[in-house]
Amino acid sequence: MHPVTDEVTRRIEARSRDTRADYLERMEAARQAGPGRGKLSCANWAHAFAASPDGDKQRMRDPTAPNIAIVSAYNDMLSAHQPYERFPDLLRQAAHEVGATAQYAGGVPAMCDGVTQGRPGMELSLFSRDVIAMATAVALTHDAFDAGLYLGICDKIVPGLFIGAAAFGHLPAIFVPSGPMTSGISNAEKARVRALYAEGKATRDELLDSEMKSYHGPGTCTFYGTANSNQMMMEMTGLHLPGAAFVSPNTPLRDALTAAAPKRAVAIRDGANDYTPFSAVVDAKSMVNAIAGLLATGGSTNHTLHILAMGRAAGIQITWEDFHDLSHVTPLIARVYPNGSEDVNAFHAAGGMAFVTRTLLDHGLVHEDVRTVAGAGLRRYTQEPFLDDGKLVWRDGPAVSLNRDILRPADDPFEAEGGMRVLTGTLGRGVIKTSAVKPENRIIEAPALVFDDQDALLAAHARGELNRDFIAVVRFQGPKANGMPELHSLTPPLGVQLDRGFRVALVTDGRMSGASGKVPAAIHMTPEAAAGGPLAYVCDGDLLRLDAEAGTLEIQVEPAALMARERAKAPRSAPGYGRELFGWMRHAVGPADAGACALFEVA
C-alpha cells in the first residue's frame, strides 16, 4: 500500500472505533434475530404475499425459503431510471430459477437534477437523499427479506439507497444499475451552443435542439457527473457485480447482469456458504477505495458530502482532510467530460472500471483485501462481463489503456494529484475541484461581487455588469438556508467571462455540480452564511484571494474588522414547490463538512 493511503485508512479506523463497533454490534443483533417472517402471525405473513402468484405463495409458506427485496427508484422522468420499469420482472424470474422469490418491497423518490437546475425544486434535491434513505428503511422494515437489491443510479439516489441499506446492514445488498444512454452529439458541440445561448447568440429553439441531441434516450446522462460517479463508487466498494456500471440499457448483456443480481444475492444470504452482508462489504477500506476512485477519475464534488454521510451510516467517520490527503497521492488517470472531451461510453471502451481498478491496485492506491458481493477481493473487479453463447462470463479487462487521451495508468497520469482539495482561510472551509481547471486559473485575486441568490448573478450578467475581473460570492445557499441547491446554471455565464479573458471565480456555501468544470469554484463553504459564517459579512469590492494550489481562501480584511460588520440577513425560505414541507430538515441538518445530513446528530 502507498504509505499515505495506508495512514489515512488507519486514522479513519481509529477515529471510527467506537461508532463502528456500535454499528457492527447492532447489525449482529439484527442477524441473530433472523427474518421477521418466521415470527409473524399467520395473518401478518399472509398479508405479505396475498397478491403473489400461486407458485410464489407455495414457496413463501416456508419461512426459510429465500425472499429478496427489490427497492427501486423507477420513474419516467429520469432517463437513467426509466429502464427500471422492466427490471422487477427480470429479477423475479431470475429468483425463481434458484428457488427463491423476489418482491418489489418499495419505491423511493427520484428527482432529476437536470430538470430542476436553477429552479425552486433544486432546493429539495440534497434533502431528497435523506428522504430516499428513510423510504428505503420503510420498504425493508417489513422484515421479510434475506437480501436487498437496490435499483438506483442518479445523484442523491444511490447515496440515499446506500444509507437506507446500511440501516439493514445485516442483509446482503447488491446495487443494480441500468447503464448509460448511447452517445449523442459531442460534448464540445453541446458546450459551444450553451455558450452561444449565454451570450445571446443562439435562440432557445437552437439550444433545445442541441440539448435534445445530447439527452436523447434511456440511460444515464453520459457526462461524468454525480450519477456516473455513483456507478464508479459502487464498483469500488464492491456493491456491484464486477463491470456492471457502464453497460447500456436494453441490451442482452445488461439484462444478463440484471438477472445475475438476485441469483448472487441468494448465494450470499445468511445460511448460505458465502454469507456476505452489507456491513462486511462496507468498511473503512472500501470507503477509502471509493474516495480513491473518485479522485483518480475526476469525479463529482457532491461526494465530498455524500461519502461523509454514507460512511456515518455504517459507523465510519470520514472527514474532508481524508479527501485532501488522498488527493495528494492519487493521480488523475481519466479525462471524461467535463474534465475531457469524451463521455463515459468512450471511457468504458478505453478500459473503463476494469482498467482503473487494475492500475490503482497495482500501484497500492486502493485496498485489495476487502469483501465484495462477487465473493472475492477487489482484484475481481479488474474483470469485465461478456456473453459467451448467451451465458454471462467474466474475463480479464485490458491491462493497457485503449485510448490514452481518455485513460492512463497510474504511473503516467494526466496529473500527479486527484484535483480535489480542501480550502481553508478567513472565509471558512470549503472544497474545490481542480481537475478541469487550467493551472493558470487556479490562483485568482480579485474584488468580490456579492449575491444572495443565483438569480441576482444571472441578472447582473444579462445587464452586462460582469465584464471585469471578479470573484462571485453567492451566499445563503447552504443546507440551513435553502437546502443547498446546485448552482450549475451559473457555469455558462461565468465560463463566458472566463473565455473573454477576465479573471473569474466562484465562492459559495452552496453546491456546484458533479458537472462543475473550468471555472474555479470554492463550494460547500462552512460555516454557511445562514449560520453566521464569514460569507455573511463580505461586501462588494472586498479583495479576495483563492489559491487552489496552496489550499487557501482569504479575504483581505482583518478578521476582527470583518466580523464587526453588520451581518447580512438570510432571505426567508420561500414557500411553494413543496419547500415548506422540508422546514424541519433545514433546522436539523448538519454542516457541509459533516455531510449536510439531517438524519444524524453532529457533535
Buried (B, 14 or more C-beta within 10 A) or exposed (E): BBEBBEBBBEBBBEBBEEBBEEBBEBBBEBBEEBBBBEEBEEEEBEEBBEEBEEEBBEBBEEBEBBBBBBBBBBBEEBBBBBBBBBBBEBBBEBBBEBEBBBBBBBBBBBBBBBEBBBEBBBBBBBBBBBBBBBBBBBBBEBBBBBBBBBBBBBBBBBBBBBBBBBBBBBBBBBBBBBBBBBBBBBBEEBBBBBBBBBBEEBEEEEBEEBBEBBBBEBBBBBBBBBBBBBBBBBBBBBBBBBBBBBBBBBEEBBBBBBBBBBBBBBBBBBEBEEBBBBBBBBBBBBBBBBBBBBBBBBBBBBBBBBBBBBBBBBBBBBBBBBBBBBBEBBBBBBBBBBBBBBBBBBBBBBBBBBBBBBBBBBBBBBBBEBBBBBBBBBBBBBBBBEBEEEEBEBEEBBEEBEBEEBBBBBEEBBBEBBBBBBBBBBBBBBBBBBBBBEEEBBBBBBBBBBBBBBEBBBEBBEEEEBEEBBBBBBBBBBBBBBBBBBBBBBBBBBBBBBEEEBBBBBBBBBBBBBBBBBBBBBBBBBBBBBBEBBBBBBBEEBEBBBBBEBBBBBBEBEEEEBBEEEEBEBEEBEEEBEBEEBEEBBEBBBBBBBBBBBBBEEE
